[in-house]
Amino acid sequence: MVQGCFDDKTTLSEEIEAGHIYIVDCGILDGLEPNSTKGNFYFAAPLALFHVNRLGDFLPIAIQLNQRPGNDNPVFTSEDSDIDWLMAKIFLRNADAQLQLVVSHLLDTHLVMEPFAVATYRQLPGVHPLYKLLVPHFRGMLGINVFVREALLKEGGVLDDVMSLGPQGRHELLRKCYKAFNLRALDLPASLKDRGLDDFRLLPGYRYRDDGMMIWGCIEKFVTDMLSLHYDRDATLQDDLELQRWISDVYEHGFNWEDNQDRGIPHRIKSLQQLVDIVTIIIWTCSVQHAAVNGGARDTYGFVPNAPLCLRRPPPPWKGIVGMTDIVRTLPDMDTALLQTGIADMMCEEPRDEVYLSHYPERHFVEENARAVIDEFQYNITAINDAIAKRNTLGDVPNTYLLPQNIPNSISR
């Protein structure tokens, strides 16, 4: 079925064995409530195969639009007619858009970082080193989260006019994904390894991984150096009652309270390395990860056919039955398309007082040794910025979303 997609006329089994095949499974969308606010909107729950060819290109080769195989659920491939293949890719992009906005963006940055922010403000005094380290990365987040809940997420919000998922569908998707959430998913090296995306040779040119790992290492060193100034041994940290109340608050009232699942959050900090790991995840998620999922919104959603948030017709049950007129009638109408581009533009709007990664204008740390750690962090981040900027001029597709000069310090938009 996909034999013609492979350069060397190898088989699918051989390509899988070689590590050249990747799968995207949107099955978590299956059975969720579609949106009926403005007529009926539709979405699929596709499975898709991607192939890395000998040039290093990462390309889709097969898409099944619904989870259960059947005569009315064909597997579309890049060998099919251009129109059939285009329609299949549109439904895949629409499904990905539901997951990207609700899960990758809203849940996995905005919402899961909120308990850490609340516990920081509630449990740590302003002179505590962890308060000083974290507060700049929570700047503006609680306010934007209130706006998201009130204006976007709830029933009657603007997303009802533009997304394939209805309000109950969005909430159920959040519930499903939060139930399976673990903090490890926000640990970049661990997440890449778990998903089989960590091998530079098998998946070349993956800029999120390549640039992200450089920045991750820089943040981790910064956190280690700063916390080591205040905790010279694990016993000191274990005896810090304010720190222990902080993590206990996150554990009990942030993640564990509803179903007694810790979701990778400890109820007590036992070692410096454990604290470094958690704080690195927090700073990474509030800055770099949020920039990765939000910074490209205008580029991704601004051209509506690239990632339509809603579709007006159901997925085709057979091959060979759609034409370009069907494509146009499936995509959002003009008013909905304009609303989608407006939302994308709003997501990328830069606050006047935006602060970018490694900059700390409020100067919570005034001690000379702490300022030296910040200076080194800024120097290292600048070096990474220059390296990425230089690579972006060498003819490859530029990646500006993880250029440190474009990464806000916090979830502020």
Contacts in CASP RR format, 6 or more apart in sequence:
PFRMAT RR
TARGET T0000
AUTHOR 0000-0000-0000
METHOD contacts of the structure
MODEL  1
MVQGCFDDKTTLSEEIEAGHIYIVDCGILDGLEPNSTKGNFYFAAPLALF
HVNRLGDFLPIAIQLNQRPGNDNPVFTSEDSDIDWLMAKIFLRNADAQLQ
LVVSHLLDTHLVMEPFAVATYRQLPGVHPLYKLLVPHFRGMLGINVFVRE
ALLKEGGVLDDVMSLGPQGRHELLRKCYKAFNLRALDLPASLKDRGLDDF
RLLPGYRYRDDGMMIWGCIEKFVTDMLSLHYDRDATLQDDLELQRWISDV
YEHGFNWEDNQDRGIPHRIKSLQQLVDIVTIIIWTCSVQHAAVNGGARDT
YGFVPNAPLCLRRPPPPWKGIVGMTDIVRTLPDMDTALLQTGIADMMCEE
PRDEVYLSHYPERHFVEENARAVIDEFQYNITAINDAIAKRNTLGDVPNT
YLLPQNIPNSISR
1 62 0 8 1.000
1 75 0 8 1.000
1 77 0 8 1.000
1 79 0 8 1.000
2 12 0 8 1.000
2 49 0 8 1.000
2 51 0 8 1.000
2 61 0 8 1.000
2 62 0 8 1.000
2 77 0 8 1.000
2 78 0 8 1.000
2 79 0 8 1.000
3 9 0 8 1.000
3 11 0 8 1.000
3 12 0 8 1.000
4 79 0 8 1.000
5 51 0 8 1.000
5 59 0 8 1.000
5 61 0 8 1.000
5 77 0 8 1.000
5 78 0 8 1.000
5 79 0 8 1.000
6 12 0 8 1.000
6 15 0 8 1.000
6 51 0 8 1.000
6 53 0 8 1.000
7 53 0 8 1.000
7 54 0 8 1.000
8 54 0 8 1.000
10 18 0 8 1.000
12 21 0 8 1.000
15 21 0 8 1.000
15 51 0 8 1.000
19 52 0 8 1.000
19 202 0 8 1.000
20 51 0 8 1.000
20 52 0 8 1.000
20 53 0 8 1.000
20 202 0 8 1.000
21 49 0 8 1.000
21 50 0 8 1.000
21 51 0 8 1.000
22 49 0 8 1.000
22 50 0 8 1.000
22 51 0 8 1.000
22 52 0 8 1.000
22 58 0 8 1.000
22 203 0 8 1.000
23 47 0 8 1.000
23 48 0 8 1.000
23 49 0 8 1.000
23 50 0 8 1.000
24 46 0 8 1.000
24 47 0 8 1.000
24 48 0 8 1.000
24 50 0 8 1.000
24 92 0 8 1.000
24 96 0 8 1.000
25 47 0 8 1.000
26 44 0 8 1.000
26 45 0 8 1.000
26 46 0 8 1.000
26 47 0 8 1.000
26 48 0 8 1.000
26 92 0 8 1.000
26 95 0 8 1.000
26 96 0 8 1.000
26 99 0 8 1.000
27 45 0 8 1.000
27 46 0 8 1.000
27 47 0 8 1.000
27 67 0 8 1.000
28 45 0 8 1.000
28 99 0 8 1.000
28 173 0 8 1.000
28 176 0 8 1.000
28 177 0 8 1.000
29 43 0 8 1.000
29 44 0 8 1.000
29 45 0 8 1.000
29 95 0 8 1.000
29 98 0 8 1.000
29 99 0 8 1.000
29 165 0 8 1.000
29 173 0 8 1.000
30 45 0 8 1.000
30 66 0 8 1.000
30 67 0 8 1.000
31 45 0 8 1.000
32 165 0 8 1.000
32 169 0 8 1.000
32 172 0 8 1.000
32 173 0 8 1.000
33 165 0 8 1.000
33 166 0 8 1.000
33 168 0 8 1.000
33 169 0 8 1.000
33 172 0 8 1.000
34 40 0 8 1.000
34 41 0 8 1.000
34 42 0 8 1.000
34 43 0 8 1.000
34 164 0 8 1.000
34 165 0 8 1.000
34 166 0 8 1.000
34 169 0 8 1.000
35 41 0 8 1.000
35 160 0 8 1.000
35 163 0 8 1.000
35 164 0 8 1.000
35 165 0 8 1.000
35 166 0 8 1.000
35 167 0 8 1.000
35 310 0 8 1.000
36 166 0 8 1.000
37 156 0 8 1.000
37 160 0 8 1.000
37 161 0 8 1.000
37 166 0 8 1.000
38 160 0 8 1.000
38 161 0 8 1.000
38 336 0 8 1.000
40 312 0 8 1.000
41 163 0 8 1.000
41 164 0 8 1.000
41 166 0 8 1.000
41 310 0 8 1.000
41 311 0 8 1.000
41 312 0 8 1.000
42 164 0 8 1.000
42 310 0 8 1.000
42 311 0 8 1.000
42 312 0 8 1.000
42 313 0 8 1.000
42 314 0 8 1.000
42 315 0 8 1.000
43 91 0 8 1.000
43 94 0 8 1.000
43 95 0 8 1.000
43 98 0 8 1.000
43 164 0 8 1.000
43 165 0 8 1.000
43 310 0 8 1.000
43 311 0 8 1.000
44 65 0 8 1.000
44 66 0 8 1.000
44 91 0 8 1.000
44 92 0 8 1.000
44 94 0 8 1.000
44 95 0 8 1.000
44 315 0 8 1.000
45 65 0 8 1.000
45 66 0 8 1.000
45 67 0 8 1.000
45 95 0 8 1.000
46 63 0 8 1.000
46 64 0 8 1.000
46 65 0 8 1.000
46 66 0 8 1.000
46 88 0 8 1.000
46 91 0 8 1.000
46 92 0 8 1.000
46 95 0 8 1.000
47 63 0 8 1.000
47 64 0 8 1.000
47 67 0 8 1.000
48 60 0 8 1.000
48 62 0 8 1.000
48 63 0 8 1.000
48 64 0 8 1.000
48 92 0 8 1.000
49 60 0 8 1.000
49 61 0 8 1.000
49 62 0 8 1.000
49 63 0 8 1.000
50 58 0 8 1.000
50 59 0 8 1.000
50 60 0 8 1.000
50 61 0 8 1.000
51 58 0 8 1.000
51 59 0 8 1.000
51 60 0 8 1.000
51 61 0 8 1.000
52 58 0 8 1.000
52 59 0 8 1.000
52 202 0 8 1.000
52 203 0 8 1.000
52 204 0 8 1.000
53 59 0 8 1.000
56 204 0 8 1.000
56 205 0 8 1.000
58 203 0 8 1.000
58 206 0 8 1.000
59 78 0 8 1.000
60 78 0 8 1.000
60 89 0 8 1.000
60 92 0 8 1.000
61 77 0 8 1.000
61 78 0 8 1.000
62 75 0 8 1.000
62 76 0 8 1.000
62 77 0 8 1.000
62 78 0 8 1.000
63 75 0 8 1.000
63 76 0 8 1.000
63 77 0 8 1.000
63 88 0 8 1.000
63 89 0 8 1.000
63 91 0 8 1.000
63 92 0 8 1.000
64 73 0 8 1.000
64 74 0 8 1.000
64 75 0 8 1.000
64 76 0 8 1.000
65 73 0 8 1.000
65 76 0 8 1.000
65 88 0 8 1.000
65 91 0 8 1.000
65 92 0 8 1.000
65 315 0 8 1.000
65 316 0 8 1.000
66 73 0 8 1.000
66 315 0 8 1.000
72 317 0 8 1.000
72 318 0 8 1.000
73 317 0 8 1.000
74 317 0 8 1.000
74 318 0 8 1.000
74 319 0 8 1.000
76 84 0 8 1.000
76 85 0 8 1.000
76 87 0 8 1.000
76 88 0 8 1.000
76 319 0 8 1.000
77 85 0 8 1.000
78 85 0 8 1.000
80 88 0 8 1.000
80 319 0 8 1.000
81 319 0 8 1.000
81 320 0 8 1.000
83 320 0 8 1.000
83 322 0 8 1.000
83 323 0 8 1.000
83 324 0 8 1.000
83 327 0 8 1.000
84 316 0 8 1.000
84 319 0 8 1.000
84 320 0 8 1.000
84 322 0 8 1.000
86 327 0 8 1.000
87 315 0 8 1.000
87 316 0 8 1.000
87 322 0 8 1.000
87 326 0 8 1.000
87 327 0 8 1.000
87 330 0 8 1.000
90 305 0 8 1.000
90 308 0 8 1.000
90 311 0 8 1.000
90 327 0 8 1.000
90 330 0 8 1.000
90 331 0 8 1.000
91 311 0 8 1.000
91 315 0 8 1.000
93 306 0 8 1.000
93 307 0 8 1.000
93 308 0 8 1.000
94 164 0 8 1.000
94 307 0 8 1.000
94 308 0 8 1.000
94 309 0 8 1.000
94 310 0 8 1.000
94 311 0 8 1.000
96 307 0 8 1.000
97 301 0 8 1.000
97 307 0 8 1.000
97 308 0 8 1.000
97 309 0 8 1.000
98 163 0 8 1.000
98 164 0 8 1.000
98 165 0 8 1.000
98 173 0 8 1.000
98 309 0 8 1.000
99 173 0 8 1.000
100 293 0 8 1.000
100 300 0 8 1.000
100 307 0 8 1.000
101 163 0 8 1.000
101 309 0 8 1.000
102 165 0 8 1.000
102 170 0 8 1.000
102 173 0 8 1.000
102 174 0 8 1.000
102 177 0 8 1.000
103 173 0 8 1.000
103 174 0 8 1.000
103 177 0 8 1.000
104 293 0 8 1.000
105 290 0 8 1.000
105 293 0 8 1.000
105 294 0 8 1.000
106 148 0 8 1.000
106 153 0 8 1.000
106 174 0 8 1.000
107 174 0 8 1.000
107 177 0 8 1.000
107 178 0 8 1.000
107 181 0 8 1.000
108 181 0 8 1.000
108 185 0 8 1.000
108 186 0 8 1.000
108 285 0 8 1.000
108 289 0 8 1.000
108 293 0 8 1.000
109 285 0 8 1.000
109 286 0 8 1.000
109 289 0 8 1.000
109 290 0 8 1.000
109 293 0 8 1.000
109 294 0 8 1.000
109 411 0 8 1.000
110 141 0 8 1.000
110 144 0 8 1.000
110 145 0 8 1.000
110 148 0 8 1.000
110 290 0 8 1.000
110 411 0 8 1.000
111 145 0 8 1.000
111 174 0 8 1.000
111 178 0 8 1.000
112 181 0 8 1.000
112 183 0 8 1.000
112 186 0 8 1.000
112 285 0 8 1.000
113 138 0 8 1.000
113 141 0 8 1.000
113 282 0 8 1.000
113 285 0 8 1.000
113 286 0 8 1.000
113 411 0 8 1.000
114 141 0 8 1.000
114 142 0 8 1.000
114 145 0 8 1.000
115 249 0 8 1.000
115 250 0 8 1.000
115 253 0 8 1.000
115 254 0 8 1.000
115 255 0 8 1.000
116 134 0 8 1.000
116 138 0 8 1.000
116 250 0 8 1.000
116 282 0 8 1.000
117 134 0 8 1.000
117 138 0 8 1.000
117 141 0 8 1.000
117 142 0 8 1.000
118 142 0 8 1.000
118 249 0 8 1.000
118 253 0 8 1.000
118 254 0 8 1.000
119 246 0 8 1.000
119 247 0 8 1.000
119 249 0 8 1.000
119 250 0 8 1.000
119 253 0 8 1.000
119 254 0 8 1.000
120 130 0 8 1.000
120 131 0 8 1.000
120 134 0 8 1.000
120 135 0 8 1.000
120 138 0 8 1.000
120 246 0 8 1.000
121 138 0 8 1.000
122 249 0 8 1.000
123 242 0 8 1.000
123 245 0 8 1.000
123 246 0 8 1.000
123 249 0 8 1.000
124 130 0 8 1.000
124 131 0 8 1.000
124 242 0 8 1.000
124 243 0 8 1.000
124 246 0 8 1.000
125 131 0 8 1.000
125 242 0 8 1.000
126 132 0 8 1.000
126 135 0 8 1.000
126 364 0 8 1.000
128 242 0 8 1.000
128 243 0 8 1.000
129 226 0 8 1.000
129 227 0 8 1.000
129 229 0 8 1.000
129 230 0 8 1.000
129 365 0 8 1.000
130 227 0 8 1.000
130 243 0 8 1.000
130 246 0 8 1.000
130 279 0 8 1.000
131 364 0 8 1.000
132 364 0 8 1.000
132 365 0 8 1.000
133 223 0 8 1.000
133 226 0 8 1.000
133 227 0 8 1.000
133 279 0 8 1.000
133 283 0 8 1.000
133 364 0 8 1.000
133 365 0 8 1.000
134 279 0 8 1.000
134 282 0 8 1.000
134 283 0 8 1.000
135 364 0 8 1.000
136 355 0 8 1.000
136 360 0 8 1.000
136 362 0 8 1.000
136 364 0 8 1.000
136 409 0 8 1.000
136 410 0 8 1.000
137 282 0 8 1.000
137 283 0 8 1.000
137 286 0 8 1.000
137 287 0 8 1.000
137 409 0 8 1.000
137 410 0 8 1.000
138 286 0 8 1.000
138 410 0 8 1.000
138 411 0 8 1.000
139 355 0 8 1.000
139 409 0 8 1.000
139 410 0 8 1.000
139 412 0 8 1.000
140 410 0 8 1.000
140 411 0 8 1.000
140 412 0 8 1.000
141 286 0 8 1.000
141 410 0 8 1.000
141 411 0 8 1.000
141 412 0 8 1.000
144 411 0 8 1.000
144 412 0 8 1.000
144 413 0 8 1.000
145 411 0 8 1.000
151 157 0 8 1.000
151 158 0 8 1.000
152 158 0 8 1.000
152 159 0 8 1.000
153 159 0 8 1.000
153 167 0 8 1.000
153 170 0 8 1.000
154 167 0 8 1.000
155 167 0 8 1.000
155 168 0 8 1.000
156 167 0 8 1.000
157 167 0 8 1.000
158 339 0 8 1.000
158 343 0 8 1.000
159 167 0 8 1.000
159 170 0 8 1.000
160 166 0 8 1.000
160 167 0 8 1.000
161 336 0 8 1.000
161 339 0 8 1.000
162 309 0 8 1.000
162 310 0 8 1.000
162 332 0 8 1.000
162 336 0 8 1.000
162 339 0 8 1.000
162 340 0 8 1.000
162 343 0 8 1.000
163 170 0 8 1.000
163 309 0 8 1.000
163 310 0 8 1.000
164 309 0 8 1.000
164 310 0 8 1.000
164 311 0 8 1.000
165 173 0 8 1.000
179 259 0 8 1.000
179 261 0 8 1.000
181 263 0 8 1.000
182 263 0 8 1.000
182 264 0 8 1.000
183 263 0 8 1.000
183 264 0 8 1.000
183 265 0 8 1.000
183 278 0 8 1.000
183 281 0 8 1.000
184 190 0 8 1.000
184 191 0 8 1.000
184 194 0 8 1.000
184 264 0 8 1.000
185 191 0 8 1.000
185 194 0 8 1.000
186 281 0 8 1.000
186 284 0 8 1.000
186 285 0 8 1.000
186 289 0 8 1.000
187 277 0 8 1.000
187 281 0 8 1.000
188 212 0 8 1.000
188 213 0 8 1.000
188 216 0 8 1.000
188 284 0 8 1.000
188 289 0 8 1.000
189 198 0 8 1.000
189 213 0 8 1.000
189 216 0 8 1.000
192 198 0 8 1.000
192 209 0 8 1.000
192 213 0 8 1.000
197 203 0 8 1.000
197 206 0 8 1.000
197 209 0 8 1.000
198 209 0 8 1.000
200 206 0 8 1.000
200 209 0 8 1.000
200 210 0 8 1.000
203 209 0 8 1.000
205 396 0 8 1.000
207 399 0 8 1.000
207 402 0 8 1.000
208 292 0 8 1.000
208 399 0 8 1.000
208 402 0 8 1.000
211 384 0 8 1.000
211 388 0 8 1.000
211 399 0 8 1.000
211 402 0 8 1.000
211 403 0 8 1.000
212 288 0 8 1.000
212 402 0 8 1.000
214 384 0 8 1.000
214 387 0 8 1.000
214 388 0 8 1.000
215 284 0 8 1.000
215 288 0 8 1.000
215 357 0 8 1.000
215 381 0 8 1.000
215 384 0 8 1.000
215 402 0 8 1.000
215 404 0 8 1.000
215 407 0 8 1.000
216 280 0 8 1.000
216 284 0 8 1.000
216 288 0 8 1.000
218 377 0 8 1.000
218 380 0 8 1.000
218 381 0 8 1.000
218 384 0 8 1.000
219 280 0 8 1.000
219 283 0 8 1.000
219 284 0 8 1.000
219 287 0 8 1.000
219 288 0 8 1.000
220 276 0 8 1.000
220 280 0 8 1.000
221 377 0 8 1.000
221 380 0 8 1.000
222 373 0 8 1.000
222 374 0 8 1.000
222 376 0 8 1.000
222 377 0 8 1.000
222 380 0 8 1.000
223 276 0 8 1.000
223 279 0 8 1.000
223 280 0 8 1.000
223 283 0 8 1.000
224 276 0 8 1.000
225 373 0 8 1.000
225 376 0 8 1.000
226 365 0 8 1.000
226 370 0 8 1.000
226 373 0 8 1.000
226 374 0 8 1.000
227 272 0 8 1.000
227 275 0 8 1.000
227 276 0 8 1.000
227 279 0 8 1.000
228 272 0 8 1.000
229 367 0 8 1.000
229 369 0 8 1.000
229 370 0 8 1.000
229 373 0 8 1.000
231 237 0 8 1.000
231 240 0 8 1.000
231 272 0 8 1.000
231 275 0 8 1.000
233 272 0 8 1.000
234 270 0 8 1.000
234 271 0 8 1.000
234 272 0 8 1.000
237 243 0 8 1.000
237 269 0 8 1.000
237 270 0 8 1.000
237 271 0 8 1.000
237 272 0 8 1.000
237 275 0 8 1.000
238 244 0 8 1.000
238 268 0 8 1.000
238 269 0 8 1.000
238 270 0 8 1.000
243 269 0 8 1.000
243 275 0 8 1.000
244 268 0 8 1.000
244 269 0 8 1.000
247 265 0 8 1.000
247 266 0 8 1.000
247 267 0 8 1.000
247 268 0 8 1.000
247 269 0 8 1.000
247 278 0 8 1.000
248 267 0 8 1.000
248 268 0 8 1.000
250 265 0 8 1.000
251 262 0 8 1.000
251 265 0 8 1.000
251 266 0 8 1.000
251 267 0 8 1.000
252 267 0 8 1.000
254 265 0 8 1.000
255 261 0 8 1.000
255 262 0 8 1.000
255 263 0 8 1.000
255 264 0 8 1.000
255 265 0 8 1.000
256 262 0 8 1.000
256 263 0 8 1.000
256 265 0 8 1.000
256 267 0 8 1.000
266 274 0 8 1.000
266 278 0 8 1.000
269 275 0 8 1.000
269 278 0 8 1.000
286 409 0 8 1.000
286 410 0 8 1.000
286 411 0 8 1.000
287 357 0 8 1.000
287 407 0 8 1.000
287 408 0 8 1.000
287 409 0 8 1.000
287 410 0 8 1.000
288 357 0 8 1.000
288 402 0 8 1.000
288 407 0 8 1.000
290 408 0 8 1.000
290 411 0 8 1.000
291 401 0 8 1.000
291 402 0 8 1.000
291 406 0 8 1.000
291 407 0 8 1.000
291 408 0 8 1.000
292 401 0 8 1.000
292 402 0 8 1.000
294 347 0 8 1.000
294 348 0 8 1.000
294 413 0 8 1.000
295 347 0 8 1.000
295 348 0 8 1.000
295 401 0 8 1.000
295 406 0 8 1.000
296 348 0 8 1.000
296 401 0 8 1.000
297 344 0 8 1.000
297 347 0 8 1.000
297 348 0 8 1.000
298 344 0 8 1.000
298 345 0 8 1.000
298 347 0 8 1.000
298 348 0 8 1.000
300 306 0 8 1.000
300 307 0 8 1.000
300 344 0 8 1.000
301 307 0 8 1.000
301 309 0 8 1.000
301 340 0 8 1.000
301 341 0 8 1.000
301 343 0 8 1.000
301 344 0 8 1.000
302 340 0 8 1.000
302 341 0 8 1.000
302 342 0 8 1.000
302 344 0 8 1.000
302 345 0 8 1.000
304 331 0 8 1.000
304 332 0 8 1.000
304 337 0 8 1.000
304 340 0 8 1.000
304 341 0 8 1.000
305 331 0 8 1.000
308 331 0 8 1.000
308 332 0 8 1.000
308 340 0 8 1.000
309 332 0 8 1.000
309 340 0 8 1.000
310 332 0 8 1.000
310 336 0 8 1.000
311 330 0 8 1.000
311 331 0 8 1.000
311 332 0 8 1.000
312 329 0 8 1.000
312 330 0 8 1.000
312 331 0 8 1.000
312 332 0 8 1.000
312 333 0 8 1.000
313 326 0 8 1.000
313 329 0 8 1.000
313 330 0 8 1.000
316 322 0 8 1.000
316 326 0 8 1.000
331 337 0 8 1.000
332 340 0 8 1.000
347 413 0 8 1.000
348 413 0 8 1.000
349 413 0 8 1.000
350 413 0 8 1.000
351 412 0 8 1.000
351 413 0 8 1.000
354 408 0 8 1.000
354 412 0 8 1.000
355 361 0 8 1.000
355 408 0 8 1.000
355 409 0 8 1.000
355 410 0 8 1.000
356 404 0 8 1.000
356 405 0 8 1.000
356 406 0 8 1.000
356 407 0 8 1.000
356 408 0 8 1.000
356 409 0 8 1.000
357 381 0 8 1.000
357 404 0 8 1.000
357 407 0 8 1.000
357 408 0 8 1.000
357 409 0 8 1.000
358 374 0 8 1.000
358 377 0 8 1.000
358 378 0 8 1.000
358 381 0 8 1.000
358 382 0 8 1.000
358 404 0 8 1.000
358 409 0 8 1.000
359 378 0 8 1.000
359 409 0 8 1.000
360 374 0 8 1.000
360 409 0 8 1.000
365 371 0 8 1.000
365 373 0 8 1.000
365 374 0 8 1.000
381 404 0 8 1.000
382 404 0 8 1.000
384 404 0 8 1.000
385 403 0 8 1.000
385 404 0 8 1.000
385 405 0 8 1.000
388 399 0 8 1.000
388 402 0 8 1.000
388 403 0 8 1.000
388 404 0 8 1.000
389 403 0 8 1.000
392 398 0 8 1.000
392 399 0 8 1.000
392 400 0 8 1.000
392 403 0 8 1.000
400 406 0 8 1.000
END
